[in-house]
Amino acid sequence: MNREDLLKAIEDKYGAIGEDPNTYLEGLLHANLITYWDYVEVDTLLSLQKPRTTFADEEIFIIYHQVTELVLKLIMHEVKQITGEANPSVEVLTNKVNRINRYTTLLVNSFSIMRDGMSYDDYNLFRKTLTPASGFQSAQFRFIELRCTRVQNLINASGKARLPENPTLDDYFENIYWKDAGLDRKTGKKTLTLKMFEDKYEKDFKALAIEMEGNTLEEKINALGDEVTPELKDAIRQLDVFYNIEWPMTHLRTARHYLNSKGENQAATGGSEWQKYLHPMYQQRKFFPSVWSAEEL
């Protein structure tokens, strides 16, 4: 676009909203040039690590979890667009799910930073200062689940056995798989980690579950029926495996390395039965049950 056409386009843009284009052009004379460090907020980003101890590897632990939350935000960025659109096309769904798979693969493959990147002894000392905080308390992880699938699919076999005949939303949330990490079903006693998590986020989780009724990624896929292409089907099957099997298994192996490699079977900072909670056999999350055979499920 030449200068004449560019000026005309600017006049048209601001004239259409009743603004004087000259004001905006004059503003360019006084605006500072943008820099990489300002645009990415590098100084702010690098100041967000606040270790609670003097152990050097605690900073690795913090940064890794911050990176994880940023990648989860990338996943949220895609899944929000999908669930916010009334009838996304097969092409859009395929593109978005493939993006999510790339992000999730990054999470799966990056866990070696945690497993092999920290001193075993130092970790087992500084982590005690983190109680009762726990990665279990990642709200973004739960928001992604609730946007990807119906809440009914977040109930494991034990939870389904406890459900009444006509379960309400409250019934589903009382029996959702992740509460098993902090709730003794026999006594009804909850860990402090779970109590704090529920106090902060449960209302938001339930509100999102209501908002997502009929709008989850799972339901967008199901609505396509025979229009689901082999490529899209493969992508959503990959997402189910990456997010609900490979990532928790990688997490479990890392936890075993630090908490049980010497047979100590140490407690998690959140007080959960981590070996049982993290294993997909107990979580039983399935975002897209309709694309799997009974044997595969």
Residue, then its C-alpha position, 0 to 999 in steps of 0.5 A: m500500500n502506497r502512502e496515499d492509499l495508507l493515509k486514505a485508509i487511516e482517514d476512513k478507519y477513524g472517520a467511520i467511528g467519528e474520530d479525527p484521524n489527524t489526532y491519531l497521526e499526531g500521537l504517533l509523533h510523540a509515542n515511544l518506540i516499542t521494544y521487545w522487553d516492553y512488549v513481552e513485559v520481560d522485567t515484570l516476568l522475570s521478577l515473579q519468582k519469589p522463593r521461600t527458601t535459600f535452596a537454588d533449585e526452588e527457583i527452577f520449581i517455581i519457573y517450571h510451574q509458571v511456564t506450565e500455567l502459561v501453556l495452560k493459558l494457551i490451551m484455554h485460549e484455543v478452547k475458549q474460541i471453540t466453545g464460544e462459537a455456535n457451530p465451528s466448522v470441521e476445519v476450525l475444530t481440526n486446527k484448534v485441536n491440533r494446536i491444543n495437542r502441540y501445547t499439551t505435548l510440550l507439557v508432557n515432554s518438558f517434565s524432564i526439567m522437573r524430574d532431572g533438573m533439581s537436587y533430590d535432597d534440596y527438593n525434599l527440604f524446600r517442598k515442605t515450606l510449600t504445604p498446603a499448596s499443591g499443583f492440584q490447585s491449578a484452576q486452569f487445569r479444571f477450567i480446561e476440563l469443564r470446557c472440553t467435556r461434560v461434567q459427567n465424564l469427570i466422574n470415575a467408576s467409584g463416583k458414579a456408584r455414589l450418584p443418586e438416580n437423578p443427579t444434580l450439578d451439586d451431586y456431580f461436583e460432590n463426586i468429581y474425580w479430583k475431590d478424591a485427592g483431598l476427601d476421605r469418603k468414609t469420614g467426610k474429612k477434607t484436607l486443608t488444600l481441598k478446602m482452600f481450593e473449593d473456597k476460592y474456585e468451586k462457585d466458578f467451576k459450577a458456573l462454568a459447567i452451567e455455561m458449558e451445557g451443550n457447548t463443550l468441545e465434546e458436544k461440538i464434536n458430537a453435533l457434527g455426526d458423520e461430518v467428523t473427518p478421520e483427521l479430526k477424529d485422530a486429533i481428538r483421540q490424541l488430545d484425550v491420550f495426551y491430556n488424560i493419560e500421558w501427562p498425568m503418567t509423566h507427572l506420576r513418574t516425576a512424583r515417584h522420583y522425588l517422593n518414592s524412589k528410595g521407598e519412603n512413599q512421602a506425602a504430597t504437600g497437599g496431603s493427597e494419596w498422590q500415587k492413587y490420585l495421579h494414575p489415570m486408572y483412578q482418575q478415569r477422565k475421558f473427554f470424548p468417550s464417543v470416539w472410543s470403542a468399549e474395549e478402548l475405553 
